[in-house]
Amino acid sequence: MSGSLMPAMAMVLLSFRQERFVREAVRGALAQDYHDLEIVISDDASPDGTWRIVEEEAQAYRGPHRLILHRNATNLGLMGNLLTAVRLTRAPYLVLAAGDDVSEPQRVRRMAQAFAAKPHVVLAISNALAIDGDGKPFETQVAWPQGARVGTEDVFAKGMVIGGAGSAYARAVFDDFPEPDRRIYNDDAVFCQRAAMLGGIEILHERLLRYRRHGGNMSTAPSAAASGHALQQRILEHCPYWRMVLEQQRGDVIWAAEKGLISAEAARRLGAHADRHLRNLDMTVAALSSPGLLRRIAAVLRQRGEPMRRQVRLLLTAIAPELFLAASRLRHGSRRSAE
């Protein structure tokens, strides 16, 4: 495919308190081999040396890409920083990057090729190479298998969150909907479902990103010092947040239907999935907080459409949290030994 048929692209790199890793992340962005690329780097008022390093790399850059630097005056959170960065470019497709990950030089080009080849695609994701804080690859790697496909029903019925560090979006997921609640920090939970409604999801099986897993990641394993009761309380404390996410997703379905982005039948079906997830969240709260063993078991059994493994995990967390926590520690310990 000739370069003239390829779309303009933007890489949006978000940074916050990542002075140890951000130089490599910025260099990975600047080393992209795509011909029509705008790079937006937005720092969320980092209190450390992150912004100084970003400026150093930008000042030393002599390449062809258009570079936009922005620093928030106050901390906006991940969602706020992302939305701010997106507004700084009008590129039709945006490749997301984090200040502690490293994009391979061909990452934007391969994403652009995926969008150009299949115009209905709204979200493109790739495999990634998991590395530790020192840049060393883990021995155990997770990857999408060849032939893997993800459709709208997969995302909504199973509550799948697709995207994350390796994602690239058509900007319709930002422009065709109202601004999402800025308290949501799992941005892929919102934009993945929007992408599933608007078009297709394409999986690129090559590893286009070095995804860094370290102690500062947002998602970490349960603390070894946590008790079963503490684990239950932690889940209960997070339930209001996930209700907010689910309500955002439900609202996006309603908006999409009202604006004619999806059919009335699709809205009914997808809304029913969202309602089921909300009811199951209520069952989770009941399972962990109801007095009495029988009531907790009954709350788990009232869940609908959840995979058996997830129901078993909830049941153990509700009635035997110390056992579940011990098994979780053993599993994470075995994984670390393998890595």
C-alpha positions as CSV (number, residue, x, y, z in Angstrom):
1,M,0.0,0.0,0.0
2,S,1.5,3.4,-0.9
3,G,2.2,6.0,1.7
4,S,-0.3,8.4,0.2
5,L,-3.1,6.1,1.2
6,M,-2.0,5.8,4.7
7,P,-3.7,7.9,7.4
8,A,-2.2,10.6,9.5
9,M,-1.4,9.3,13.0
10,A,-0.7,10.6,16.4
11,M,1.2,8.9,19.2
12,V,-0.1,10.1,22.6
13,L,2.4,9.5,25.4
14,L,1.2,10.1,29.0
15,S,3.6,10.5,31.8
16,F,3.4,10.8,35.5
17,R,6.1,10.3,38.1
18,Q,8.2,8.0,35.8
19,E,11.6,9.7,35.8
20,R,13.3,6.3,35.9
21,F,11.7,5.1,32.7
22,V,10.4,8.1,30.7
23,R,13.6,8.8,28.8
24,E,13.4,5.4,27.1
25,A,9.7,5.8,26.5
26,V,10.2,9.2,24.8
27,R,13.0,7.8,22.7
28,G,10.8,4.9,21.6
29,A,8.2,7.4,20.5
30,L,10.7,9.6,18.6
31,A,12.2,6.6,16.9
32,Q,8.9,5.7,15.1
33,D,9.5,5.0,11.4
34,Y,6.1,6.3,10.2
35,H,6.1,9.1,7.6
36,D,3.1,11.1,8.9
37,L,3.2,11.3,12.7
38,E,2.4,13.8,15.4
39,I,3.7,13.0,18.9
40,V,1.9,14.4,21.8
41,I,3.6,14.1,25.2
42,S,1.4,15.2,28.1
43,D,2.7,15.1,31.7
44,D,0.3,15.1,34.6
45,A,2.1,17.6,36.9
46,S,4.8,15.1,37.9
47,P,6.5,16.2,41.2
48,D,9.7,14.4,40.2
49,G,12.2,14.8,37.3
50,T,9.9,13.4,34.7
51,W,9.1,16.6,32.9
52,R,12.8,17.8,32.9
53,I,13.7,14.5,31.1
54,V,10.9,15.0,28.6
55,E,12.1,18.5,27.8
56,E,15.7,17.3,27.5
57,E,14.8,14.6,24.9
58,A,12.5,17.0,23.0
59,Q,15.2,19.7,22.8
60,A,17.7,17.2,21.5
61,Y,15.3,15.8,18.8
62,R,16.1,16.6,15.2
63,G,13.8,14.1,13.4
64,P,10.8,14.6,11.1
65,H,7.9,14.1,13.5
66,R,5.8,17.0,14.8
67,L,6.2,17.2,18.5
68,I,3.7,18.7,20.9
69,L,4.7,19.0,24.6
70,H,2.2,19.8,27.3
71,R,2.3,19.8,31.1
72,N,-0.8,20.0,33.2
73,A,-0.7,22.8,35.8
74,T,-2.4,20.5,38.3
75,N,-2.8,16.7,38.5
76,L,-5.8,15.7,36.4
77,G,-5.6,11.9,36.8
78,L,-5.1,9.4,34.0
79,M,-8.5,10.1,32.3
80,G,-8.1,13.8,32.5
81,N,-4.6,13.7,31.2
82,L,-5.6,11.5,28.3
83,L,-8.5,13.7,27.3
84,T,-6.3,16.8,27.4
85,A,-3.7,15.1,25.2
86,V,-6.3,13.9,22.7
87,R,-7.5,17.5,22.3
88,L,-4.0,18.7,21.3
89,T,-4.1,16.7,18.0
90,R,-6.7,16.3,15.2
91,A,-5.1,13.1,13.8
92,P,-7.8,10.6,12.9
93,Y,-6.0,7.7,14.7
94,L,-4.2,7.7,18.0
95,V,-1.7,5.3,19.3
96,L,-1.5,5.3,23.1
97,A,1.7,5.0,25.0
98,A,2.7,5.2,28.7
99,G,5.7,6.9,30.2
100,D,7.1,3.6,31.5
101,D,6.7,1.4,28.4
102,V,8.8,1.4,25.2
103,S,7.2,1.4,21.7
104,E,9.1,-0.5,19.0
105,P,10.0,1.6,15.9
106,Q,7.4,0.0,13.7
107,R,4.5,0.2,16.1
108,V,2.7,3.2,14.6
109,R,3.3,2.0,11.1
110,R,1.8,-1.4,11.8
111,M,-1.2,0.2,13.5
112,A,-1.7,2.6,10.5
113,Q,-1.6,-0.4,8.1
114,A,-4.2,-2.2,10.1
115,F,-6.5,0.9,10.0
116,A,-5.9,1.5,6.3
117,A,-6.6,-2.1,5.4
118,K,-9.8,-2.3,7.3
119,P,-11.6,1.1,7.6
120,H,-14.2,-0.3,9.9
121,V,-11.6,-1.0,12.6
122,V,-11.9,1.4,15.5
123,L,-9.5,-0.3,18.0
124,A,-6.3,-2.0,17.1
125,I,-4.2,-3.8,19.7
126,S,-1.0,-5.7,19.5
127,N,0.9,-8.2,21.6
128,A,3.6,-6.9,24.0
129,L,6.8,-8.1,25.5
130,A,6.6,-8.0,29.3
131,I,9.7,-6.6,30.9
132,D,10.7,-5.8,34.4
133,G,11.9,-2.5,35.9
134,D,15.4,-3.1,34.5
135,G,14.2,-3.9,31.0
136,K,14.7,-7.6,31.2
137,P,12.0,-9.8,29.6
138,F,10.1,-12.2,31.8
139,E,10.5,-15.8,30.9
140,T,6.7,-16.3,30.9
141,Q,4.9,-14.2,28.3
142,V,1.2,-13.8,27.6
143,A,0.0,-13.2,24.0
144,W,-3.1,-13.3,21.9
145,P,-3.1,-16.6,20.0
146,Q,-3.0,-16.6,16.2
147,G,-6.6,-16.4,14.8
148,A,-7.9,-14.7,17.9
149,R,-11.0,-12.5,17.3
150,V,-12.9,-10.2,19.6
151,G,-16.4,-9.0,18.7
152,T,-19.0,-6.8,20.2
153,E,-20.7,-9.6,22.1
154,D,-17.5,-10.8,23.6
155,V,-16.8,-7.3,25.0
156,F,-20.3,-6.7,26.4
157,A,-21.5,-10.2,27.4
158,K,-18.2,-11.2,29.0
159,G,-17.2,-7.8,30.3
160,M,-13.9,-8.0,28.5
161,V,-11.6,-5.0,28.7
162,I,-9.4,-5.0,25.5
163,G,-6.7,-2.5,24.8
164,G,-4.6,-1.2,27.6
165,A,-1.0,-0.4,27.0
166,G,-0.9,-1.8,23.4
167,S,-4.0,0.0,22.0
168,A,-4.6,2.4,19.2
169,Y,-8.0,4.0,18.5
170,A,-9.9,5.9,15.8
171,R,-10.7,9.2,17.4
172,A,-14.4,8.5,17.1
173,V,-14.3,6.9,20.5
174,F,-13.5,10.3,21.9
175,D,-15.4,12.6,19.5
176,D,-18.6,10.7,19.0
177,F,-19.5,10.5,22.7
178,P,-19.6,12.9,25.7
179,E,-16.5,13.2,27.8
180,P,-16.4,10.2,30.3
181,D,-16.3,10.6,34.0
182,R,-12.7,11.8,34.8
183,R,-12.7,9.8,38.0
184,I,-12.4,6.6,35.9
185,Y,-8.7,5.6,35.6
186,N,-9.4,2.4,33.6
187,D,-9.6,4.3,30.4
188,D,-9.7,1.1,28.3
189,A,-12.8,-0.1,30.1
190,V,-14.6,2.9,28.5
191,F,-13.0,3.2,25.1
192,C,-12.9,-0.5,24.4
193,Q,-16.7,-0.8,24.7
194,R,-17.2,2.3,22.6
195,A,-15.0,0.8,19.9
196,A,-16.9,-2.5,20.1
197,M,-20.1,-0.5,19.4
198,L,-18.7,1.6,16.6
199,G,-16.9,-0.9,14.5
200,G,-14.3,-3.7,14.6
201,I,-11.4,-4.7,16.9
202,E,-8.2,-5.9,15.2
203,I,-5.5,-7.9,16.9
204,L,-1.9,-7.6,15.6
205,H,0.0,-10.6,16.8
206,E,3.5,-9.2,16.7
207,R,5.0,-7.7,19.8
208,L,5.0,-3.9,19.1
209,L,5.5,-2.8,22.7
210,R,7.7,-3.5,25.6
211,Y,5.3,-3.4,28.5
212,R,7.0,-2.7,31.8
213,R,5.7,-4.5,34.9
214,H,7.2,-3.0,38.1
215,G,6.2,-2.0,41.6
216,G,4.7,1.3,40.4
217,N,2.2,-0.3,38.0
218,M,-1.4,0.6,38.7
219,S,-2.4,-3.1,39.0
220,T,-0.5,-5.3,41.5
221,A,-1.0,-8.6,43.2
222,P,-2.6,-8.7,46.7
223,S,-0.1,-7.8,49.4
224,A,1.5,-10.7,51.2
225,A,0.5,-9.1,54.5
226,A,-3.2,-8.8,53.7
227,S,-5.7,-10.8,55.7
228,G,-8.7,-12.5,54.3
229,H,-10.9,-9.8,56.0
230,A,-8.7,-7.1,54.5
231,L,-9.1,-8.7,51.0
232,Q,-12.9,-8.6,51.4
233,Q,-12.8,-5.0,52.5
234,R,-10.6,-4.0,49.6
235,I,-13.0,-5.6,47.1
236,L,-16.0,-3.9,48.8
237,E,-14.2,-0.5,48.7
238,H,-13.6,-0.9,44.9
239,C,-17.2,-1.9,44.1
240,P,-18.5,1.7,44.1
241,Y,-15.7,2.5,41.5
242,W,-16.7,-0.4,39.3
243,R,-20.4,0.7,39.6
244,M,-19.3,4.1,38.2
245,V,-17.5,2.4,35.3
246,L,-20.5,0.2,34.5
247,E,-22.9,3.1,34.7
248,Q,-20.6,5.0,32.3
249,Q,-20.7,2.0,29.9
250,R,-24.5,1.8,30.2
251,G,-24.8,5.5,29.5
252,D,-22.6,5.2,26.4
253,V,-25.0,2.5,25.1
254,I,-27.9,4.9,25.6
255,W,-26.0,7.7,23.9
256,A,-25.0,5.6,21.0
257,A,-28.6,4.6,20.4
258,E,-30.0,8.1,20.7
259,K,-27.4,9.4,18.2
260,G,-28.1,6.5,15.7
261,L,-24.6,5.0,16.2
262,I,-26.1,1.6,16.9
263,S,-29.6,0.1,16.2
264,A,-32.4,0.0,18.8
265,E,-32.0,-3.8,18.9
266,A,-28.3,-3.6,19.5
267,A,-28.9,-1.0,22.3
268,R,-31.5,-3.3,23.9
269,R,-29.1,-6.3,23.8
270,L,-26.0,-4.4,24.9
271,G,-28.0,-2.6,27.6
272,A,-29.2,-5.9,29.0
273,H,-25.5,-7.1,29.3
274,A,-24.7,-3.9,31.2
275,D,-27.7,-4.3,33.5
276,R,-26.6,-7.9,34.2
277,H,-23.1,-6.8,35.2
278,L,-24.6,-4.2,37.5
279,R,-26.8,-6.8,39.2
280,N,-23.9,-9.1,39.6
281,L,-21.9,-6.3,41.2
282,D,-24.7,-6.0,43.7
283,M,-24.6,-9.8,44.3
284,T,-20.8,-9.4,44.9
285,V,-21.5,-6.8,47.6
286,A,-24.1,-9.1,49.1
287,A,-21.8,-12.1,49.0
288,L,-19.0,-10.3,50.9
289,S,-21.1,-8.2,53.4
290,S,-24.2,-10.3,54.2
291,P,-24.4,-11.7,57.7
292,G,-24.4,-15.5,57.7
293,L,-22.8,-18.2,55.6
294,L,-26.0,-19.2,53.8
295,R,-26.9,-15.7,52.7
296,R,-23.4,-15.3,51.2
297,I,-23.6,-18.5,49.3
298,A,-27.1,-17.6,48.1
299,A,-25.8,-14.3,46.8
300,V,-23.1,-16.0,44.7
301,L,-25.6,-18.5,43.3
302,R,-27.9,-15.6,42.2
303,Q,-25.3,-14.3,39.8
304,R,-26.2,-14.7,36.2
305,G,-24.0,-15.4,33.2
306,E,-20.7,-15.3,35.0
307,P,-18.0,-17.9,34.2
308,M,-17.8,-20.8,36.7
309,R,-14.2,-19.9,37.6
310,R,-15.2,-16.4,38.6
311,Q,-18.1,-17.7,40.7
312,V,-15.9,-20.1,42.5
313,R,-13.4,-17.4,43.2
314,L,-16.2,-15.2,44.6
315,L,-17.5,-18.0,46.7
316,L,-14.1,-18.7,48.2
317,T,-13.5,-15.0,48.9
318,A,-16.9,-14.8,50.6
319,I,-16.8,-17.9,52.8
320,A,-13.1,-18.8,53.1
321,P,-11.1,-15.7,52.3
322,E,-7.9,-16.9,54.1
323,L,-7.9,-20.0,51.9
324,F,-8.4,-18.0,48.8
325,L,-5.6,-15.6,49.8
326,A,-3.3,-18.5,50.5
327,A,-4.0,-20.0,47.1
328,S,-3.5,-16.6,45.4
329,R,-0.1,-16.1,47.2
330,L,0.9,-19.6,46.0
331,R,-0.1,-18.9,42.5
332,H,1.7,-15.5,42.3
333,G,4.8,-17.1,44.0
334,S,4.9,-19.8,41.4
335,R,4.6,-17.3,38.6
336,R,7.4,-15.2,40.0
337,S,9.6,-18.3,40.3
338,A,8.9,-19.1,36.7
339,E,9.7,-15.6,35.7
